[in-house]
């Protein structure tokens, strides 16, 4: 008699295998059967746990519907970049990325497969990193980012700094060029679509913080971004990160107004100037001044794509000069999305879906 935590471990109480009090417990279909605290509320079931319960036949059918939608745009455009986005699985690992991989479409060159962090259930350790190496084996064109939960090691009582020597290799794809072996931000040159993917990392280990890390970016990472954006190498640019790099922004339709403020790594002013191809000066949170000049850059900064917020958010081009996309968490309903960047048409299209819903298209200007 047991139910299961997000990692598929059978539970005999409201505590997970690591002794942490659970917020949720699940049956084999992913339905929450326990919330809150207190063992008298704990509901038990005899239904066995099955991994991959999010990737049902319904999920695959809905994924294929949205994949076909971007395929149609791809066939009509002379210069489009498709992508798949999963983020904030929290113990669902990269099941959606595997589902996308299995739906690979030969008409398109390939579909860049984004996994933007919080792969770990809640607290991370070496097992989570090792699991990521195993679970991502065989995934092609796979771009993972580290989320804040990858940095939360131990428990509330025993927080400690994460081991970057374990984390960085586990979340660095084989075709990446690291900007820092210490912090793990990297770039990938994508010759098929003539685009450079810049994958940031907005966490710094800190043993004095109760979570074992602090949000932020080093001056070296800010300079790395500037250097990569300043390089007149002919590649268009897409910026990825778990947390949205624009430090403050508001939501779009159908959500209660939501403000997200994380000004410790606000890259938006630099990206805005890169989009407009102009020069400027930026003072980072360490007080270091960065000068840059994008006036002679021939390529374009297309957009930035993120996770972390656990809801779909987008910012229109008018806010920063470029569109910002935030994907919803995959945690309970298998939320993922397909997108396609139509450079020739000047549009970014998003096609979200879950196990039960095929979402309406979201259209943004590049």
C-alpha positions as CSV (number, residue, x, y, z in Angstrom):
1,X,0.0,0.0,0.0
2,X,1.7,3.2,-1.2
3,X,1.6,6.2,-3.4
4,X,4.6,7.8,-5.1
5,X,6.6,11.0,-5.1
6,X,7.6,12.8,-8.2
7,X,10.6,10.6,-8.7
8,X,8.6,7.4,-8.6
9,X,9.7,6.3,-5.2
10,X,7.0,4.4,-3.3
11,X,6.0,6.2,-0.1
12,X,4.9,4.8,3.3
13,X,4.4,8.2,4.9
14,X,4.2,11.8,3.9
15,X,7.9,12.0,3.7
16,X,10.0,11.4,0.6
17,X,13.0,9.1,0.4
18,X,15.3,12.0,1.5
19,X,13.2,12.7,4.6
20,X,11.7,15.9,3.2
21,X,8.0,16.6,3.9
22,X,6.1,16.3,0.7
23,X,3.7,18.8,-0.7
24,X,2.1,16.3,-3.1
25,X,1.8,12.6,-3.6
26,X,0.6,11.0,-6.8
27,X,-1.1,7.9,-8.3
28,X,0.2,6.2,-11.4
29,X,-1.7,8.6,-13.6
30,X,-0.2,11.7,-12.1
31,X,-3.3,12.7,-10.1
32,X,-2.5,14.4,-6.8
33,X,-3.9,12.2,-4.0
34,X,-2.3,14.1,-1.1
35,X,-1.8,17.7,-0.4
36,X,-0.8,19.5,2.7
37,X,0.6,17.9,5.8
38,X,-0.5,15.4,8.4
39,X,-0.5,11.6,8.0
40,X,-4.3,11.3,8.7
41,X,-4.9,13.0,5.3
42,X,-2.5,10.6,3.6
43,X,-4.4,8.5,0.9
44,X,-2.9,5.2,-0.1
45,X,-3.4,3.3,-3.3
46,X,-2.5,-0.1,-4.7
47,X,-2.0,1.1,-8.3
48,X,1.6,0.6,-9.3
49,X,3.7,3.6,-10.4
50,X,4.7,3.8,-14.0
51,X,7.4,6.3,-15.2
52,X,6.5,8.4,-18.2
53,X,2.9,8.8,-17.1
54,X,2.9,12.3,-18.6
55,X,3.7,11.0,-22.1
56,X,0.4,9.3,-22.8
57,X,-1.1,8.6,-26.2
58,X,-3.2,11.8,-25.7
59,X,0.0,13.8,-25.0
60,X,1.7,12.4,-28.1
61,X,-1.4,13.1,-30.3
62,X,-1.6,16.7,-29.1
63,X,2.2,17.1,-29.6
64,X,1.9,15.8,-33.1
65,X,-0.9,18.3,-33.8
66,X,1.2,21.2,-32.7
67,X,4.3,19.8,-34.4
68,X,2.3,19.6,-37.7
69,X,1.3,23.3,-37.2
70,X,5.0,24.4,-37.1
71,X,5.7,22.0,-40.0
72,X,3.2,23.9,-42.1
73,X,4.9,27.2,-41.4
74,X,8.3,25.7,-42.0
75,X,7.2,24.4,-45.5
76,X,5.9,27.9,-46.4
77,X,8.9,29.9,-45.1
78,X,12.3,30.2,-46.6
79,X,14.0,31.0,-43.3
80,X,12.3,29.5,-40.2
81,X,13.7,27.9,-37.0
82,X,11.5,25.4,-35.3
83,X,12.0,24.4,-31.6
84,X,10.4,22.3,-28.8
85,X,10.4,23.6,-25.2
86,X,10.1,21.7,-22.0
87,X,10.8,23.4,-18.7
88,X,10.3,22.9,-14.9
89,X,9.6,19.2,-15.0
90,X,10.4,18.9,-11.2
91,X,11.1,15.2,-11.3
92,X,9.4,14.6,-14.7
93,X,13.0,14.7,-16.0
94,X,13.1,15.2,-19.8
95,X,10.1,13.0,-20.7
96,X,8.7,15.7,-23.0
97,X,12.1,16.0,-24.8
98,X,12.1,12.3,-25.4
99,X,8.5,12.5,-26.7
100,X,9.5,15.3,-29.1
101,X,12.6,13.3,-30.2
102,X,10.4,10.3,-31.0
103,X,8.1,12.5,-33.1
104,X,11.0,13.8,-35.2
105,X,9.8,15.2,-38.5
106,X,12.0,14.4,-41.6
107,X,10.6,17.4,-43.6
108,X,12.4,19.8,-41.2
109,X,16.1,19.6,-40.9
110,X,15.6,18.9,-37.2
111,X,13.8,20.4,-34.2
112,X,16.1,22.0,-31.6
113,X,15.1,20.3,-28.3
114,X,15.1,22.8,-25.4
115,X,15.0,21.8,-21.7
116,X,15.3,24.9,-19.6
117,X,15.9,23.8,-16.1
118,X,14.5,22.5,-12.8
119,X,15.0,19.0,-14.0
120,X,15.5,18.0,-10.3
121,X,12.4,17.2,-8.3
122,X,13.1,19.7,-5.5
123,X,16.5,19.2,-3.9
124,X,19.3,18.2,-6.2
125,X,22.4,16.1,-5.6
126,X,24.8,14.0,-7.6
127,X,22.1,11.5,-8.4
128,X,20.0,14.0,-10.2
129,X,23.0,15.1,-12.4
130,X,24.0,11.5,-13.1
131,X,20.3,10.7,-14.0
132,X,20.3,13.6,-16.4
133,X,23.4,12.2,-18.2
134,X,21.6,8.8,-18.6
135,X,18.2,10.2,-19.5
136,X,19.5,12.6,-22.1
137,X,21.6,9.9,-23.9
138,X,20.4,9.5,-27.4
139,X,18.7,12.9,-27.6
140,X,19.9,14.9,-30.5
141,X,20.0,18.7,-30.9
142,X,19.3,18.8,-27.1
143,X,20.0,22.1,-25.3
144,X,19.7,21.9,-21.5
145,X,19.9,24.7,-19.0
146,X,20.4,24.5,-15.2
147,X,17.5,25.8,-13.0
148,X,17.6,27.0,-9.5
149,X,16.5,23.5,-8.2
150,X,19.6,22.0,-9.7
151,X,21.5,24.2,-7.2
152,X,19.4,23.4,-4.1
153,X,21.4,20.7,-2.5
154,X,20.5,18.8,0.7
155,X,17.4,20.0,2.6
156,X,16.1,23.0,4.4
157,X,18.2,22.1,7.4
158,X,21.3,21.0,5.5
159,X,21.7,23.4,2.6
160,X,25.2,23.2,1.0
161,X,26.9,24.5,-2.1
162,X,26.3,22.4,-5.2
163,X,29.2,20.6,-6.7
164,X,29.8,22.4,-10.0
165,X,32.3,19.8,-11.1
166,X,29.3,17.4,-11.3
167,X,26.6,19.8,-12.5
168,X,28.4,21.5,-15.3
169,X,29.4,18.3,-17.3
170,X,25.9,16.8,-16.7
171,X,24.2,19.8,-18.3
172,X,26.6,20.6,-21.1
173,X,25.8,19.0,-24.5
174,X,28.6,17.5,-26.5
175,X,28.4,20.2,-29.2
176,X,28.6,23.1,-26.7
177,X,31.5,25.5,-26.3
178,X,31.7,26.5,-22.7
179,X,32.0,30.1,-21.7
180,X,32.9,28.9,-18.1
181,X,33.8,25.5,-16.8
182,X,33.0,26.9,-13.4
183,X,29.5,28.1,-14.0
184,X,28.5,26.2,-17.1
185,X,27.1,28.8,-19.5
186,X,27.8,27.9,-23.1
187,X,27.1,28.5,-26.8
188,X,26.2,26.2,-29.7
189,X,26.7,27.2,-33.3
190,X,23.8,25.8,-35.3
191,X,24.9,25.8,-38.9
192,X,21.7,24.2,-40.2
193,X,19.6,27.2,-39.2
194,X,22.5,29.8,-39.1
195,X,21.8,30.7,-35.5
196,X,24.0,30.9,-32.4
197,X,22.3,29.6,-29.2
198,X,23.5,31.4,-26.0
199,X,22.6,29.4,-22.9
200,X,23.1,31.5,-19.7
201,X,23.4,30.5,-16.0
202,X,21.9,32.8,-13.4
203,X,23.0,31.0,-10.2
204,X,26.1,31.3,-8.1
205,X,27.0,28.8,-5.3
206,X,27.0,30.5,-1.9
207,X,27.4,28.5,1.3
208,X,26.1,31.5,3.3
209,X,22.7,31.3,1.7
210,X,20.1,28.9,3.1
211,X,19.5,27.5,-0.5
212,X,23.2,27.0,-1.1
213,X,23.2,29.6,-3.9
214,X,22.3,33.1,-4.8
215,X,20.7,34.4,-8.0
216,X,23.0,36.4,-10.1
217,X,25.6,36.4,-12.8
218,X,29.3,37.2,-12.6
219,X,30.9,40.1,-14.4
220,X,32.6,37.6,-16.6
221,X,29.3,36.2,-17.8
222,X,28.0,39.6,-18.6
223,X,31.1,40.2,-20.6
224,X,30.8,36.8,-22.3
225,X,27.3,37.7,-23.5
226,X,28.6,41.1,-24.8
227,X,31.5,39.5,-26.6
228,X,29.2,36.9,-28.2
229,X,26.7,39.5,-29.3
230,X,29.4,41.8,-30.5
231,X,31.1,39.1,-32.6
232,X,30.2,39.8,-36.2
233,X,30.2,36.1,-37.1
234,X,27.1,36.0,-39.3
235,X,25.0,34.0,-36.9
236,X,21.6,35.2,-35.6
237,X,21.3,34.9,-31.9
238,X,18.7,33.2,-29.6
239,X,19.2,33.6,-25.8
240,X,18.2,30.8,-23.4
241,X,18.1,30.7,-19.6
242,X,16.0,29.1,-16.9
243,X,15.1,32.4,-15.3
244,X,14.1,35.2,-17.6
245,X,17.1,37.4,-18.3
246,X,14.9,40.5,-18.5
247,X,14.7,41.3,-14.8
248,X,11.3,42.8,-14.7
249,X,8.3,42.3,-17.0
250,X,4.6,41.8,-17.0
251,X,2.3,39.1,-18.3
252,X,0.2,38.7,-21.3
253,X,-3.6,37.9,-21.6
254,X,-5.6,35.4,-19.6
255,X,-3.4,35.4,-16.5
256,X,-3.8,37.5,-13.4
257,X,-1.3,40.3,-13.6
258,X,2.1,39.0,-12.6
259,X,5.3,40.9,-12.0
260,X,8.6,39.1,-11.9
261,X,11.6,41.1,-10.6
262,X,15.1,39.6,-10.5
263,X,17.3,42.6,-11.3
264,X,20.4,40.8,-10.2
265,X,20.8,39.5,-13.7
266,X,19.0,41.9,-16.0
267,X,20.5,41.4,-19.4
268,X,17.6,43.2,-21.1
269,X,19.3,46.6,-21.7
270,X,22.2,44.9,-23.5
271,X,19.9,42.7,-25.6
272,X,17.8,45.7,-26.4
273,X,20.8,47.5,-27.7
274,X,21.9,44.4,-29.6
275,X,18.5,44.2,-31.3
276,X,18.8,47.9,-32.3
277,X,22.4,47.6,-33.3
278,X,23.7,50.5,-31.3
279,X,26.5,51.1,-28.7
280,X,26.1,51.6,-25.0
281,X,27.4,51.1,-21.5
282,X,26.2,48.7,-18.8
283,X,27.1,48.7,-15.1
284,X,26.5,45.2,-13.7
285,X,25.4,44.4,-10.1
286,X,29.1,44.0,-9.1
287,X,29.7,47.6,-10.2
288,X,31.8,46.7,-13.2
289,X,31.3,48.8,-16.3
290,X,30.9,47.1,-19.7
291,X,31.2,49.1,-22.9
292,X,29.9,47.6,-26.2
293,X,29.3,48.6,-29.8
294,X,26.8,46.6,-31.9
295,X,26.5,49.1,-34.7
296,X,28.3,47.1,-37.3
297,X,26.7,43.7,-36.5
298,X,25.1,42.2,-39.6
299,X,23.1,39.5,-37.8
300,X,19.9,39.7,-35.7
301,X,19.1,39.0,-32.1
302,X,15.8,37.1,-32.5
303,X,14.4,36.4,-29.0
304,X,15.0,35.0,-25.6
305,X,13.3,31.9,-24.2
306,X,13.0,30.9,-20.5
307,X,11.2,28.9,-17.8
308,X,11.0,29.2,-14.0
309,X,7.7,31.1,-13.7
310,X,5.4,28.1,-14.0
311,X,3.1,29.8,-16.4
312,X,3.2,30.9,-20.0
313,X,4.3,34.5,-20.2
314,X,5.3,36.5,-23.3
315,X,6.5,40.0,-23.8
316,X,5.8,41.8,-27.0
317,X,8.6,43.4,-29.1
318,X,7.5,46.8,-28.0
319,X,8.7,46.2,-24.5
320,X,12.3,45.4,-25.1
321,X,12.7,45.5,-28.9
322,X,12.7,41.7,-29.0
323,X,10.1,39.1,-28.0
324,X,10.5,37.2,-24.6
325,X,9.0,33.7,-24.2
326,X,8.5,31.9,-20.9
327,X,7.2,28.3,-21.0
328,X,4.7,26.8,-18.5
329,X,6.0,24.1,-16.1
330,X,5.5,20.5,-17.2
331,X,4.9,19.4,-13.6
332,X,1.3,18.2,-13.5
333,X,-0.4,18.3,-17.0
334,X,2.6,17.8,-19.3
335,X,2.7,21.4,-20.5
336,X,5.1,21.9,-23.4
337,X,5.1,23.8,-26.6
338,X,6.4,23.9,-30.1
339,X,7.5,27.1,-31.6
340,X,8.8,28.4,-34.8
341,X,10.7,31.6,-35.6
342,X,9.8,32.8,-39.1
343,X,12.6,35.2,-39.9
344,X,11.4,36.0,-43.4
345,X,7.9,36.8,-42.1
346,X,9.1,38.6,-39.0
347,X,7.0,36.4,-36.6
348,X,7.5,34.0,-33.7
349,X,4.7,31.5,-33.3
350,X,4.0,29.4,-30.2
351,X,1.9,26.3,-30.1
352,X,1.3,25.1,-26.4
353,X,-0.3,21.8,-25.4
354,X,-0.9,19.5,-22.5
355,X,-2.1,15.9,-22.1
356,X,-5.7,17.2,-22.5
357,X,-5.5,20.5,-24.3
358,X,-4.2,21.8,-27.7
359,X,-3.6,25.5,-27.1
360,X,-4.3,28.4,-29.4
361,X,-1.4,29.8,-31.3
362,X,0.4,32.8,-29.8
363,X,1.9,35.2,-32.4
364,X,4.7,37.6,-31.6
365,X,6.6,40.1,-33.8
366,X,10.3,39.6,-34.0
